[in-house]
Amino acid sequence: MGKIAWGITGAGHFLKESLALIETLDNVDLFISRAGMEVLRMYSLKSPAGAVYDKSASTAACRQFASGMYDVFVIAPATSNSVAKFVHGISDSMITTLFAQSGKSRVPIIVLPSDTEEMVDTMGATKPLKIHPRPIDLENVERLKKFPGVKVALTPEDLAAALKKI
Ligand SMILES: Cc1cc2nc3c(=O)[nH]c(=O)nc-3n(C[C@H](O)[C@H](O)[C@H](O)COP(=O)(O)O)c2cc1C
């Protein structure tokens, strides 16, 4: 398997499953959004050692993506906020800039969105929750599926299977 860049956004849904998957891999560089850092703390989870948390306006790490350091960029879990920015071409934060740069540098992308069904049973930070993603959230996932070079994984199992092909 090639070198993986992995972005974690501020989604509680699929967070534990994503961290469990990362633990099975030894070739991952982690990039965590500001909200991702906060949500990890709320779930009493530690951010894995060596993770990049870049508050700069330009995202220095995007140079490594442009120079071919990574074989795939995974964003898991991906919030509805990040997915909305991805599909509208907005790159105003570390993860959204890395998504845009990966597209421009032809680095394959795999996204595991948190909001893919009309009703999501999830474990909140302190108790189980029912979440009802809005039509706009579901539409944005559909738009993302049509992006060239992007694979949308609907479950952590889908993501694990997609990674085996890298
Ligand atoms: C405990 C907690 C859990 C959250 N889980 C989700 C989630 O599963 N999906 C989602 O779209 N937003 C979730 N959010 C809201 C996002 O963190 C928020 O929209 C944030 O601005 C996303 O920023 P990012 O996309 O840059 O990481 C959660 C917030 C909190 C406090």
PDBQT file of the ligand as one rigid body, heavy atoms in Angstrom, charges set to zero:
ROOT
HETATM    1  C1  LIG A 201     -19.389  16.664  19.525  1.00  0.00    +0.000 C 
HETATM    2  C2  LIG A 201     -19.618  17.138  18.120  1.00  0.00    +0.000 A 
HETATM    3  C3  LIG A 201     -19.840  16.213  17.108  1.00  0.00    +0.000 A 
HETATM    4  C4  LIG A 201     -20.067  16.642  15.793  1.00  0.00    +0.000 A 
HETATM    5  N1  LIG A 201     -20.333  15.702  14.834  1.00  0.00    +0.000 NA
HETATM    6  C5  LIG A 201     -20.592  16.111  13.563  1.00  0.00    +0.000 A 
HETATM    7  C6  LIG A 201     -20.877  15.132  12.552  1.00  0.00    +0.000 A 
HETATM    8  O1  LIG A 201     -20.903  13.909  12.797  1.00  0.00    +0.000 OA
HETATM    9  N2  LIG A 201     -21.116  15.589  11.296  1.00  0.00    +0.000 N 
HETATM   10  C7  LIG A 201     -21.080  16.914  10.961  1.00  0.00    +0.000 A 
HETATM   11  O2  LIG A 201     -21.314  17.252   9.807  1.00  0.00    +0.000 OA
HETATM   12  N3  LIG A 201     -20.798  17.863  11.915  1.00  0.00    +0.000 NA
HETATM   13  C8  LIG A 201     -20.538  17.491  13.181  1.00  0.00    +0.000 A 
HETATM   14  N4  LIG A 201     -20.245  18.441  14.139  1.00  0.00    +0.000 N 
HETATM   15  C9  LIG A 201     -20.184  19.869  13.757  1.00  0.00    +0.000 C 
HETATM   16  C10 LIG A 201     -18.818  20.233  13.095  1.00  0.00    +0.000 C 
HETATM   17  O3  LIG A 201     -17.738  19.973  14.008  1.00  0.00    +0.000 OA
HETATM   18  C11 LIG A 201     -18.810  21.719  12.676  1.00  0.00    +0.000 C 
HETATM   19  O4  LIG A 201     -19.723  21.911  11.601  1.00  0.00    +0.000 OA
HETATM   20  C12 LIG A 201     -17.445  22.229  12.254  1.00  0.00    +0.000 C 
HETATM   21  O5  LIG A 201     -17.547  23.596  11.854  1.00  0.00    +0.000 OA
HETATM   22  C13 LIG A 201     -16.870  21.440  11.103  1.00  0.00    +0.000 C 
HETATM   23  O6  LIG A 201     -15.605  21.989  10.739  1.00  0.00    +0.000 OA
HETATM   24  P1  LIG A 201     -14.643  21.176   9.755  1.00  0.00    +0.000 P 
HETATM   25  O7  LIG A 201     -15.475  20.700   8.605  1.00  0.00    +0.000 OA
HETATM   26  O8  LIG A 201     -13.630  22.216   9.314  1.00  0.00    +0.000 OA
HETATM   27  O9  LIG A 201     -13.966  20.116  10.536  1.00  0.00    +0.000 OA
HETATM   28  C14 LIG A 201     -20.032  18.021  15.475  1.00  0.00    +0.000 A 
HETATM   29  C15 LIG A 201     -19.799  18.948  16.494  1.00  0.00    +0.000 A 
HETATM   30  C16 LIG A 201     -19.608  18.508  17.797  1.00  0.00    +0.000 A 
HETATM   31  C17 LIG A 201     -19.387  19.536  18.867  1.00  0.00    +0.000 C 
ENDROOT
TORSDOF 0
